[in-house]
């Protein structure tokens, strides 16, 4: 089920296009899964991955910085609030809307730095 066409107008926070890798862990699996952050706001993220997960699940994410060797990425626990199947070539991938129910202060500051840095974000 897609979002209503007027959904963008009702958002509390503006979205910015972003193209950063994300690692995430589902609580019952020890190995990370991989994806891509497509857009970001102060309230959450939109990611794309091949991993199928249910709405309502909380996952741990680690958004990786494009600046290799610098600690400018951030970590957070996020909650999946919506899900869409997104075909990609001959594969079935998924896009998820994630919200930040909590984010440690230090990681929030890293997120804000990443979010405000125009070299990391699209328009």
C-alpha angles and dihedrals in degrees: 000000000000130000119266115265091245093051093105090057092055097051117119094210130039118247125227125198111246133176109201133136118248131197117200138183128211109214096242097048126070098204124077125244122214135228146143129259108229101181139356142201134171088267100050153307142271113222137180123212142147091239116106112219133165125250111257096036119128118221135180114240134194112195107202123223120235086224101086112216095019123105095228099118120092142219130216146154109248136184123225107235100171140009136198131185107236118191113219115186104305093335132092111230132171136227119208136193108219127191129199108238087171136359126179113248095244092051091045089056090049089049091050090050092050092043094051096043105100092201089066098042133062125221 
